[in-house]
């Protein structure tokens, strides 16, 4: 999930890289769940010792196997 942040830690936008689906029919549902999780977590706590430019844009990678404990 590509995330663009506001200086206060709130999520400005969260977009999904559609090219990473690998043809899995369940991928759109999973990807949208991840995007909603990012939006619901807003505002995120960002490191106070890092300047805004260091975390203004980031990519969050979700791994379903790790989330399920595999």
N, CA, C and O atoms as a CHARMM CRD file, in Angstrom:
* protein
*
  280
    1    1 UNK  N      0.85700  -1.16200   0.00000 PROA 1      0.00000
    2    1 UNK  CA     0.00000   0.00000   0.00000 PROA 1      0.00000
    3    1 UNK  C      0.90500   1.22800   0.00000 PROA 1      0.00000
    4    1 UNK  O      1.70800   1.40900   0.91500 PROA 1      0.00000
    5    2 UNK  N      0.77900   2.06100  -1.01200 PROA 2      0.00000
    6    2 UNK  CA     1.53500   3.30400  -1.07100 PROA 2      0.00000
    7    2 UNK  C      0.78500   4.34700  -0.25300 PROA 2      0.00000
    8    2 UNK  O     -0.39300   4.61700  -0.49100 PROA 2      0.00000
    9    3 UNK  N      1.48100   4.92000   0.70400 PROA 3      0.00000
   10    3 UNK  CA     0.84400   5.84700   1.63800 PROA 3      0.00000
   11    3 UNK  C      1.50900   7.21100   1.55400 PROA 3      0.00000
   12    3 UNK  O      2.73400   7.32500   1.54400 PROA 3      0.00000
   13    4 UNK  N      0.68500   8.22900   1.49500 PROA 4      0.00000
   14    4 UNK  CA     1.15100   9.60800   1.55500 PROA 4      0.00000
   15    4 UNK  C      0.61700  10.18500   2.86300 PROA 4      0.00000
   16    4 UNK  O     -0.58000  10.11700   3.14500 PROA 4      0.00000
   17    5 UNK  N      1.50900  10.74600   3.64400 PROA 5      0.00000
   18    5 UNK  CA     1.16400  11.22800   4.98200 PROA 5      0.00000
   19    5 UNK  C      1.06900  12.74500   5.02700 PROA 5      0.00000
   20    5 UNK  O      1.68200  13.44100   4.21700 PROA 5      0.00000
   21    6 UNK  N      0.30000  13.24900   5.97700 PROA 6      0.00000
   22    6 UNK  CA     0.27500  14.65700   6.31800 PROA 6      0.00000
   23    6 UNK  C      1.26300  14.87200   7.46400 PROA 6      0.00000
   24    6 UNK  O      1.59200  13.91900   8.16900 PROA 6      0.00000
   25    7 UNK  N      1.73900  16.09300   7.66600 PROA 7      0.00000
   26    7 UNK  CA     2.70100  16.34500   8.74400 PROA 7      0.00000
   27    7 UNK  C      2.21500  15.94500  10.13500 PROA 7      0.00000
   28    7 UNK  O      3.03400  15.67500  11.01400 PROA 7      0.00000
   29    8 UNK  N      0.89800  15.90200  10.35400 PROA 8      0.00000
   30    8 UNK  CA     0.37300  15.53900  11.67700 PROA 8      0.00000
   31    8 UNK  C      0.24900  14.02500  11.86900 PROA 8      0.00000
   32    8 UNK  O     -0.24200  13.57500  12.90400 PROA 8      0.00000
   33    9 UNK  N      0.69100  13.22800  10.87600 PROA 9      0.00000
   34    9 UNK  CA     0.61900  11.78100  10.97900 PROA 9      0.00000
   35    9 UNK  C     -0.65100  11.17600  10.40900 PROA 9      0.00000
   36    9 UNK  O     -0.79700   9.95400  10.37700 PROA 9      0.00000
   37   10 UNK  N     -1.56100  12.01000   9.96300 PROA 10     0.00000
   38   10 UNK  CA    -2.77800  11.48000   9.35300 PROA 10     0.00000
   39   10 UNK  C     -2.47200  11.03500   7.92300 PROA 10     0.00000
   40   10 UNK  O     -1.58300  11.57300   7.26200 PROA 10     0.00000
   41   11 UNK  N     -3.22600  10.04600   7.46700 PROA 11     0.00000
   42   11 UNK  CA    -3.02300   9.49300   6.13400 PROA 11     0.00000
   43   11 UNK  C     -3.74300  10.38200   5.12200 PROA 11     0.00000
   44   11 UNK  O     -4.95400  10.58500   5.20200 PROA 11     0.00000
   45   12 UNK  N     -2.98400  10.89600   4.18700 PROA 12     0.00000
   46   12 UNK  CA    -3.54900  11.72700   3.12200 PROA 12     0.00000
   47   12 UNK  C     -4.15200  10.84100   2.03200 PROA 12     0.00000
   48   12 UNK  O     -5.24800  11.10800   1.54000 PROA 12     0.00000
   49   13 UNK  N     -3.41900   9.77400   1.65800 PROA 13     0.00000
   50   13 UNK  CA    -3.92400   8.83300   0.66400 PROA 13     0.00000
   51   13 UNK  C     -3.25400   7.48200   0.86700 PROA 13     0.00000
   52   13 UNK  O     -2.13400   7.38900   1.36900 PROA 13     0.00000
   53   14 UNK  N     -3.97100   6.44000   0.46200 PROA 14     0.00000
   54   14 UNK  CA    -3.45400   5.07200   0.50200 PROA 14     0.00000
   55   14 UNK  C     -3.92100   4.39400  -0.77100 PROA 14     0.00000
   56   14 UNK  O     -5.12200   4.23100  -0.98800 PROA 14     0.00000
   57   15 UNK  N     -2.98000   3.99800  -1.61500 PROA 15     0.00000
   58   15 UNK  CA    -3.31900   3.38200  -2.88600 PROA 15     0.00000
   59   15 UNK  C     -2.67500   2.00600  -2.98800 PROA 15     0.00000
   60   15 UNK  O     -1.65700   1.72700  -2.35400 PROA 15     0.00000
   61   16 UNK  N     -3.28200   1.17000  -3.78700 PROA 16     0.00000
   62   16 UNK  CA    -2.84200  -0.21300  -3.93500 PROA 16     0.00000
   63   16 UNK  C     -2.14900  -0.38400  -5.28200 PROA 16     0.00000
   64   16 UNK  O     -2.61200   0.13000  -6.30100 PROA 16     0.00000
   65   17 UNK  N     -1.03000  -1.11500  -5.27500 PROA 17     0.00000
   66   17 UNK  CA    -0.31800  -1.45900  -6.49800 PROA 17     0.00000
   67   17 UNK  C     -1.03400  -2.64500  -7.12700 PROA 17     0.00000
   68   17 UNK  O     -0.89900  -3.77600  -6.66000 PROA 17     0.00000
   69   18 UNK  N     -1.78900  -2.39000  -8.17600 PROA 18     0.00000
   70   18 UNK  CA    -2.59500  -3.43200  -8.81600 PROA 18     0.00000
   71   18 UNK  C     -1.75400  -4.50700  -9.48000 PROA 18     0.00000
   72   18 UNK  O     -2.25300  -5.60500  -9.72900 PROA 18     0.00000
   73   19 UNK  N     -0.49200  -4.22400  -9.77400 PROA 19     0.00000
   74   19 UNK  CA     0.34500  -5.18600 -10.49000 PROA 19     0.00000
   75   19 UNK  C      0.81000  -6.34100  -9.61300 PROA 19     0.00000
   76   19 UNK  O      1.37200  -7.30600 -10.13000 PROA 19     0.00000
   77   20 UNK  N      0.59400  -6.27400  -8.31600 PROA 20     0.00000
   78   20 UNK  CA     1.09600  -7.32200  -7.42300 PROA 20     0.00000
   79   20 UNK  C      0.07100  -8.41900  -7.14000 PROA 20     0.00000
   80   20 UNK  O      0.25500  -9.19900  -6.20600 PROA 20     0.00000
   81   21 UNK  N     -0.98400  -8.49600  -7.91200 PROA 21     0.00000
   82   21 UNK  CA    -2.05000  -9.47600  -7.65000 PROA 21     0.00000
   83   21 UNK  C     -1.65500 -10.90300  -8.00100 PROA 21     0.00000
   84   21 UNK  O     -2.20900 -11.83900  -7.42400 PROA 21     0.00000
   85   22 UNK  N     -0.72700 -11.10500  -8.91700 PROA 22     0.00000
   86   22 UNK  CA    -0.29600 -12.43700  -9.36000 PROA 22     0.00000
   87   22 UNK  C     -1.46100 -13.32300  -9.80100 PROA 22     0.00000
   88   22 UNK  O     -1.36900 -14.54800  -9.73500 PROA 22     0.00000
   89   23 UNK  N     -2.53700 -12.71600 -10.24400 PROA 23     0.00000
   90   23 UNK  CA    -3.67500 -13.47800 -10.74600 PROA 23     0.00000
   91   23 UNK  C     -4.53500 -14.14200  -9.69600 PROA 23     0.00000
   92   23 UNK  O     -5.44500 -14.89700 -10.03900 PROA 23     0.00000
   93   24 UNK  N     -4.27800 -13.88600  -8.43300 PROA 24     0.00000
   94   24 UNK  CA    -5.05500 -14.48600  -7.35200 PROA 24     0.00000
   95   24 UNK  C     -6.44500 -13.84500  -7.32300 PROA 24     0.00000
   96   24 UNK  O     -6.54800 -12.62400  -7.19900 PROA 24     0.00000
   97   25 UNK  N     -7.51500 -14.63700  -7.43400 PROA 25     0.00000
   98   25 UNK  CA    -8.86100 -14.05500  -7.45100 PROA 25     0.00000
   99   25 UNK  C     -9.26200 -13.39700  -6.12900 PROA 25     0.00000
  100   25 UNK  O    -10.16000 -12.55500  -6.11300 PROA 25     0.00000
  101   26 UNK  N     -8.61800 -13.76300  -5.03100 PROA 26     0.00000
  102   26 UNK  CA    -8.94000 -13.16400  -3.73200 PROA 26     0.00000
  103   26 UNK  C     -8.13000 -11.91200  -3.44500 PROA 26     0.00000
  104   26 UNK  O     -8.39700 -11.21000  -2.47000 PROA 26     0.00000
  105   27 UNK  N     -7.15100 -11.62700  -4.27800 PROA 27     0.00000
  106   27 UNK  CA    -6.25100 -10.51100  -4.02700 PROA 27     0.00000
  107   27 UNK  C     -6.95500  -9.15900  -3.88500 PROA 27     0.00000
  108   27 UNK  O     -6.61900  -8.41200  -2.96600 PROA 27     0.00000
  109   28 UNK  N     -7.91200  -8.80900  -4.74700 PROA 28     0.00000
  110   28 UNK  CA    -8.55800  -7.49500  -4.58700 PROA 28     0.00000
  111   28 UNK  C     -9.21400  -7.30600  -3.22400 PROA 28     0.00000
  112   28 UNK  O     -9.17600  -6.21000  -2.66400 PROA 28     0.00000
  113   29 UNK  N     -9.81300  -8.36100  -2.68900 PROA 29     0.00000
  114   29 UNK  CA   -10.46200  -8.27100  -1.38300 PROA 29     0.00000
  115   29 UNK  C     -9.41300  -8.06600  -0.29500 PROA 29     0.00000
  116   29 UNK  O     -9.57700  -7.21800   0.58200 PROA 29     0.00000
  117   30 UNK  N     -8.33400  -8.84600  -0.35800 PROA 30     0.00000
  118   30 UNK  CA    -7.24100  -8.73300   0.61100 PROA 30     0.00000
  119   30 UNK  C     -6.59600  -7.35000   0.53400 PROA 30     0.00000
  120   30 UNK  O     -6.36500  -6.71200   1.56200 PROA 30     0.00000
  121   31 UNK  N     -6.30700  -6.88900  -0.67800 PROA 31     0.00000
  122   31 UNK  CA    -5.65100  -5.59400  -0.86500 PROA 31     0.00000
  123   31 UNK  C     -6.51300  -4.45600  -0.32200 PROA 31     0.00000
  124   31 UNK  O     -6.00300  -3.54100   0.32400 PROA 31     0.00000
  125   32 UNK  N     -7.79200  -4.51200  -0.57900 PROA 32     0.00000
  126   32 UNK  CA    -8.68400  -3.46000  -0.08400 PROA 32     0.00000
  127   32 UNK  C     -8.76800  -3.50200   1.43800 PROA 32     0.00000
  128   32 UNK  O     -8.87000  -2.45300   2.07200 PROA 32     0.00000
  129   33 UNK  N     -8.72700  -4.68300   2.03200 PROA 33     0.00000
  130   33 UNK  CA    -8.71800  -4.80500   3.50000 PROA 33     0.00000
  131   33 UNK  C     -7.46800  -4.15400   4.08400 PROA 33     0.00000
  132   33 UNK  O     -7.53400  -3.48200   5.11300 PROA 33     0.00000
  133   34 UNK  N     -6.34000  -4.35500   3.43000 PROA 34     0.00000
  134   34 UNK  CA    -5.08600  -3.74200   3.88900 PROA 34     0.00000
  135   34 UNK  C     -5.16500  -2.22300   3.77400 PROA 34     0.00000
  136   34 UNK  O     -4.74800  -1.50600   4.68300 PROA 34     0.00000
  137   35 UNK  N     -5.70000  -1.73700   2.65800 PROA 35     0.00000
  138   35 UNK  CA    -5.83800  -0.28300   2.46700 PROA 35     0.00000
  139   35 UNK  C     -6.74400   0.31700   3.53600 PROA 35     0.00000
  140   35 UNK  O     -6.43200   1.37000   4.09300 PROA 35     0.00000
  141   36 UNK  N     -7.86200  -0.34500   3.82600 PROA 36     0.00000
  142   36 UNK  CA    -8.77600   0.14700   4.86200 PROA 36     0.00000
  143   36 UNK  C     -8.12100   0.13600   6.23600 PROA 36     0.00000
  144   36 UNK  O     -8.37200   1.02700   7.04800 PROA 36     0.00000
  145   37 UNK  N     -7.28100  -0.86500   6.50600 PROA 37     0.00000
  146   37 UNK  CA    -6.57700  -0.92700   7.79100 PROA 37     0.00000
  147   37 UNK  C     -5.65400   0.27200   7.96700 PROA 37     0.00000
  148   37 UNK  O     -5.55700   0.83500   9.05700 PROA 37     0.00000
  149   38 UNK  N     -4.98500   0.65400   6.90000 PROA 38     0.00000
  150   38 UNK  CA    -4.10600   1.82900   6.95900 PROA 38     0.00000
  151   38 UNK  C     -4.93000   3.07300   7.23500 PROA 38     0.00000
  152   38 UNK  O     -4.56800   3.87700   8.09500 PROA 38     0.00000
  153   39 UNK  N     -6.03000   3.24300   6.52000 PROA 39     0.00000
  154   39 UNK  CA    -6.87800   4.42800   6.70900 PROA 39     0.00000
  155   39 UNK  C     -7.47700   4.45700   8.11600 PROA 39     0.00000
  156   39 UNK  O     -7.55700   5.51700   8.73700 PROA 39     0.00000
  157   40 UNK  N     -7.89100   3.31000   8.61100 PROA 40     0.00000
  158   40 UNK  CA    -8.49700   3.23900   9.94200 PROA 40     0.00000
  159   40 UNK  C     -7.48200   3.54000  11.04200 PROA 40     0.00000
  160   40 UNK  O     -7.85000   4.03000  12.11000 PROA 40     0.00000
  161   41 UNK  N     -6.20900   3.24900  10.78500 PROA 41     0.00000
  162   41 UNK  CA    -5.15100   3.47400  11.77000 PROA 41     0.00000
  163   41 UNK  C     -4.71500   4.93300  11.85100 PROA 41     0.00000
  164   41 UNK  O     -3.93400   5.29900  12.73000 PROA 41     0.00000
  165   42 UNK  N     -5.19900   5.74500  10.96400 PROA 42     0.00000
  166   42 UNK  CA    -4.81900   7.15600  10.92600 PROA 42     0.00000
  167   42 UNK  C     -5.38800   7.89900  12.13300 PROA 42     0.00000
  168   42 UNK  O     -6.55400   7.69300  12.46900 PROA 42     0.00000
  169   43 UNK  N     -4.61700   8.74600  12.78800 PROA 43     0.00000
  170   43 UNK  CA    -3.24100   9.11900  12.47400 PROA 43     0.00000
  171   43 UNK  C     -2.24300   8.08400  12.99700 PROA 43     0.00000
  172   43 UNK  O     -2.42700   7.49100  14.06000 PROA 43     0.00000
  173   44 UNK  N     -1.19500   7.89200  12.22400 PROA 44     0.00000
  174   44 UNK  CA    -0.12700   6.98100  12.60200 PROA 44     0.00000
  175   44 UNK  C      0.88900   7.72300  13.45800 PROA 44     0.00000
  176   44 UNK  O      1.10900   8.92100  13.27700 PROA 44     0.00000
  177   45 UNK  N      1.50300   7.00500  14.39000 PROA 45     0.00000
  178   45 UNK  CA     2.56100   7.60700  15.20700 PROA 45     0.00000
  179   45 UNK  C      3.86700   7.50900  14.43700 PROA 45     0.00000
  180   45 UNK  O      4.36100   6.41100  14.18000 PROA 45     0.00000
  181   46 UNK  N      4.41100   8.62600  14.08000 PROA 46     0.00000
  182   46 UNK  CA     5.64000   8.65300  13.31300 PROA 46     0.00000
  183   46 UNK  C      6.80700   8.99700  14.24100 PROA 46     0.00000
  184   46 UNK  O      6.61100   9.62400  15.28200 PROA 46     0.00000
  185   47 UNK  N      8.02500   8.58400  13.86000 PROA 47     0.00000
  186   47 UNK  CA     9.17500   8.81600  14.73300 PROA 47     0.00000
  187   47 UNK  C      9.43900  10.30600  14.93300 PROA 47     0.00000
  188   47 UNK  O      9.63600  11.03500  13.96100 PROA 47     0.00000
  189   48 UNK  N      9.44500  10.76000  16.17700 PROA 48     0.00000
  190   48 UNK  CA     9.63000  12.18600  16.42600 PROA 48     0.00000
  191   48 UNK  C     11.03100  12.69000  16.07200 PROA 48     0.00000
  192   48 UNK  O     11.22900  13.88700  15.86200 PROA 48     0.00000
  193   49 UNK  N     11.99600  11.77600  16.00600 PROA 49     0.00000
  194   49 UNK  CA    13.36400  12.19400  15.70100 PROA 49     0.00000
  195   49 UNK  C     13.65000  12.22900  14.20200 PROA 49     0.00000
  196   49 UNK  O     14.76400  12.57300  13.80700 PROA 49     0.00000
  197   50 UNK  N     12.67700  11.88400  13.35400 PROA 50     0.00000
  198   50 UNK  CA    12.84500  11.89500  11.90300 PROA 50     0.00000
  199   50 UNK  C     12.06300  13.05900  11.31000 PROA 50     0.00000
  200   50 UNK  O     10.93400  13.31800  11.72700 PROA 50     0.00000
  201   51 UNK  N     12.64200  13.76000  10.34800 PROA 51     0.00000
  202   51 UNK  CA    11.91400  14.86700   9.71500 PROA 51     0.00000
  203   51 UNK  C     10.75100  14.33900   8.86800 PROA 51     0.00000
  204   51 UNK  O     10.76400  13.19500   8.41400 PROA 51     0.00000
  205   52 UNK  N      9.77000  15.18000   8.67000 PROA 52     0.00000
  206   52 UNK  CA     8.58200  14.82100   7.89400 PROA 52     0.00000
  207   52 UNK  C      8.95000  14.23900   6.53200 PROA 52     0.00000
  208   52 UNK  O      8.31000  13.29400   6.07200 PROA 52     0.00000
  209   53 UNK  N      9.96400  14.78700   5.89000 PROA 53     0.00000
  210   53 UNK  CA    10.36400  14.33300   4.56200 PROA 53     0.00000
  211   53 UNK  C     10.78100  12.86300   4.56500 PROA 53     0.00000
  212   53 UNK  O     10.69400  12.20100   3.53100 PROA 53     0.00000
  213   54 UNK  N     11.22800  12.34600   5.69900 PROA 54     0.00000
  214   54 UNK  CA    11.67600  10.94900   5.80100 PROA 54     0.00000
  215   54 UNK  C     10.51100   9.96900   5.76900 PROA 54     0.00000
  216   54 UNK  O     10.69900   8.81500   5.38400 PROA 54     0.00000
  217   55 UNK  N      9.31700  10.39400   6.16000 PROA 55     0.00000
  218   55 UNK  CA     8.17200   9.49100   6.20800 PROA 55     0.00000
  219   55 UNK  C      6.92800  10.05000   5.51600 PROA 55     0.00000
  220   55 UNK  O      5.83400   9.51300   5.68800 PROA 55     0.00000
  221   56 UNK  N      7.08000  11.10200   4.75100 PROA 56     0.00000
  222   56 UNK  CA     5.93100  11.70200   4.06400 PROA 56     0.00000
  223   56 UNK  C      5.30600  10.73700   3.06000 PROA 56     0.00000
  224   56 UNK  O      4.09100  10.74100   2.86400 PROA 56     0.00000
  225   57 UNK  N      6.13600   9.91300   2.42700 PROA 57     0.00000
  226   57 UNK  CA     5.65800   8.89500   1.49900 PROA 57     0.00000
  227   57 UNK  C      6.32800   7.58500   1.84200 PROA 57     0.00000
  228   57 UNK  O      7.53800   7.54200   2.06600 PROA 57     0.00000
  229   58 UNK  N      5.54800   6.51000   1.88700 PROA 58     0.00000
  230   58 UNK  CA     6.11400   5.20400   2.20200 PROA 58     0.00000
  231   58 UNK  C      5.26300   4.11200   1.57200 PROA 58     0.00000
  232   58 UNK  O      4.12200   4.34100   1.17000 PROA 58     0.00000
  233   59 UNK  N      5.84000   2.93300   1.49800 PROA 59     0.00000
  234   59 UNK  CA     5.12500   1.76300   1.01200 PROA 59     0.00000
  235   59 UNK  C      5.04700   0.76300   2.14800 PROA 59     0.00000
  236   59 UNK  O      6.07100   0.35400   2.69700 PROA 59     0.00000
  237   60 UNK  N      3.84200   0.37200   2.49800 PROA 60     0.00000
  238   60 UNK  CA     3.62300  -0.63500   3.53700 PROA 60     0.00000
  239   60 UNK  C      3.33300  -1.96100   2.84800 PROA 60     0.00000
  240   60 UNK  O      2.48300  -2.03700   1.96100 PROA 60     0.00000
  241   61 UNK  N      4.04200  -3.00100   3.26200 PROA 61     0.00000
  242   61 UNK  CA     3.88400  -4.32000   2.66100 PROA 61     0.00000
  243   61 UNK  C      3.21200  -5.23500   3.67700 PROA 61     0.00000
  244   61 UNK  O      3.69300  -5.40000   4.79800 PROA 61     0.00000
  245   62 UNK  N      2.10000  -5.82200   3.27000 PROA 62     0.00000
  246   62 UNK  CA     1.36000  -6.75600   4.10300 PROA 62     0.00000
  247   62 UNK  C      1.61500  -8.16400   3.57500 PROA 62     0.00000
  248   62 UNK  O      1.59800  -8.38900   2.36500 PROA 62     0.00000
  249   63 UNK  N      1.84900  -9.09800   4.46700 PROA 63     0.00000
  250   63 UNK  CA     2.10200 -10.47300   4.08900 PROA 63     0.00000
  251   63 UNK  C      1.06400 -11.35400   4.78700 PROA 63     0.00000
  252   63 UNK  O      1.08900 -11.50700   6.00800 PROA 63     0.00000
  253   64 UNK  N      0.16100 -11.92600   4.00700 PROA 64     0.00000
  254   64 UNK  CA    -0.92600 -12.71100   4.57600 PROA 64     0.00000
  255   64 UNK  C     -0.41200 -13.90600   5.36600 PROA 64     0.00000
  256   64 UNK  O     -0.98400 -14.25300   6.39900 PROA 64     0.00000
  257   65 UNK  N      0.64500 -14.53300   4.90200 PROA 65     0.00000
  258   65 UNK  CA     1.18900 -15.69000   5.63700 PROA 65     0.00000
  259   65 UNK  C      1.69500 -15.29300   7.00200 PROA 65     0.00000
  260   65 UNK  O      1.47100 -16.01200   7.97600 PROA 65     0.00000
  261   66 UNK  N      2.36900 -14.16800   7.09600 PROA 66     0.00000
  262   66 UNK  CA     2.86200 -13.70500   8.39200 PROA 66     0.00000
  263   66 UNK  C      1.69500 -13.31000   9.29800 PROA 66     0.00000
  264   66 UNK  O      1.74700 -13.53000  10.50800 PROA 66     0.00000
  265   67 UNK  N      0.66400 -12.73700   8.72600 PROA 67     0.00000
  266   67 UNK  CA    -0.48400 -12.31300   9.52400 PROA 67     0.00000
  267   67 UNK  C     -1.22000 -13.51100  10.10500 PROA 67     0.00000
  268   67 UNK  O     -1.82300 -13.41500  11.17400 PROA 67     0.00000
  269   68 UNK  N     -1.17300 -14.65900   9.39300 PROA 68     0.00000
  270   68 UNK  CA    -1.85800 -15.86000   9.84700 PROA 68     0.00000
  271   68 UNK  C     -0.94400 -16.77200  10.66000 PROA 68     0.00000
  272   68 UNK  O     -1.38300 -17.80200  11.17100 PROA 68     0.00000
  273   69 UNK  N      0.31700 -16.39600  10.77700 PROA 69     0.00000
  274   69 UNK  CA     1.23600 -17.17700  11.57200 PROA 69     0.00000
  275   69 UNK  C      1.87600 -18.35600  10.86700 PROA 69     0.00000
  276   69 UNK  O      2.37800 -19.26600  11.52700 PROA 69     0.00000
  277   70 UNK  N      1.87200 -18.36300   9.52900 PROA 70     0.00000
  278   70 UNK  CA     2.48600 -19.46100   8.77000 PROA 70     0.00000
  279   70 UNK  C      3.96600 -19.22000   8.59600 PROA 70     0.00000
  280   70 UNK  O      4.65600 -20.03500   7.98300 PROA 70     0.00000
